[in-house]
Amino acid sequence: MNLRRLLRPLRSRFLFLIPVAPALLVACNKEDAQSTFGTSGPIANTQADLFIFIFWIAVAVFVLVEGALIYSIVKFRRRGSDDSLPDQTHGNNKLEVIWTIIPVLILIAIAVPTVKIIYDQDGWPTDQGPVLEVKVRAHQWWWEIEYPGEDVVTANEIRIPVGQWVNFSMHSDDVIHSFWVPKLAGKMDIVPGDVRELAMKADEAGFYFGQCAEFCGEAHAKMRFRVKAEEPAAFQDWLASMRRPPVELASTDAIDGQKIFATNCATCHSVNTWQAPAARNERTRLAGLRETFLLDQDLADEDRVNLIAAPNLTHFATRETLGAGLIDLTQENLEQWIADPDAVKEGNRMKDLAAPYRDGTLTPGDVRQLAAYLLELEPVAAGTATVTPGPDTPLKRGEATFAANCSGCHSTGDDIVFGPGLAGISNRGEEAYIRESIEDPGAFVVPDFSNAMPGNFGTLFSIEEIDELIVYLKSL
């Protein structure tokens, strides 16, 4: 067989690779947002080094094997009418031992550093200072974030300090998800009923793209998040800002939007976890809602909407992205999201479960006002809000519970926010009436007001908290 004739069909294939090769090389671009080559932390650095080490071993094996194959094809090809077989190596003990030992040595060379790195990265170093704990709970299709001990709850955007180890304690309330920040660490599957931990550290400040890397349902591909690494002082400033009250609403649209939010959104979304009691209750509230949502499958849709866990929106205007890290947070994008969330993120449950979408009652004006309200939700400047601690009494604890859970809809005077003002509530009925209003909000509704309180409102509190809340309400 003529060698030139043998190689001729390959020419067209090589020509085809000329335009394709650059496209393939783009996948190795270190600057890509989710590239595993442009690493920014010790965990990702080590994993990338291991990959490169194994890659070059694989390249060497490929070259040797393909080289031997091509050599054999050319050297021992049939020539003319010669039908004789080349010398056979079957039964050559020396060769068989060699090509058995070589793969074993290659596997050992790969396995030893791989196993060592797996054990080294199981947890965080104990000799590199304090470790920041962050709790992550995956939902279809967003991420709940909590900073234990800091009374800070947020969603979809994670802040961490540069140069400090962070341990992520991860849970799932529904299906298997996978937490992945390519530039900082490898992925970790999150299995319902189990707690998974993943440690990482960022060496440089910046925004790092995260992604759910396990198919988890219709909106899986758009279940994203962001990790923002910032200097330690800036990180502490952010924690402190999340514990400050929001600024006073400035625009008429925002003030009207607050009322629309209280009517249509407050059942699922919280905006008040800047207060420590509310932050501590939020995790329990969301877990309880999710458990009931999963267990009680006989509920009608209008009742199930009161049970679905939804992202926390406290100080929402300080975020940089929207829709679980999907798009930039701008007025235009936010209005588009509120008006038709499915057009931005297919499969999200907001449009299916929220009553304004089912009933078609959300007008373009409502959308504009809601967006204005959310975009004014940011903390007051440092030093402009101080809280004077008072005595730890049932009255004070009840006041804190009211501020954390009721003040968004009710004033303590005669002013109407969304629900009626509560000044002089003791004159409207006995203590049993107040208790019933908390434990079963739909039992009696004040005339001329609609009931926007979730039916399970009373289950969010312990008996002691309800008692203390009643003590405070009777003092108004």
Secondary structure, DSSP 8 states (H G I E B T S, - for coil): --HHHHHHHHHHHHHHHHHHHHHHHHTT-TTSTT-SSS--SHHHHHHHHHHHHHHHHHHHHHHHHHHHHHHHHHHT---TT--------TT-HHHHHHHHHHHHHHHHHHHHHHHHHHHHTSS--SSSS--EEEEEEEETTEEEEEETTTTEEEESEEEEETTS-EEEEEEESSS-EEEEETTTEEEEEE-TT--EEEEE--SS-EEEEEEE-S--STTGGG-EEEEEEE-HHHHHHHHHHTTS-B----SHHHHHHHHHHHHHTTTT----TTSHHHHHHHHHHHHHHHHHHHH-TTS-HHHHTTT------TTGGG-SEETTTTEE--HHHHHHHHH-HHHHSTT-SHHHH-HHHHHT---HHHHHHHHHHHTT--B--TTS---------HHHHHHHHHHHHTTTT--SSS--SSS---TTGGGGS-HHHHHHHHH-TTS---TT----S-TTGGGGS-HHHHHHHHHHHHT-
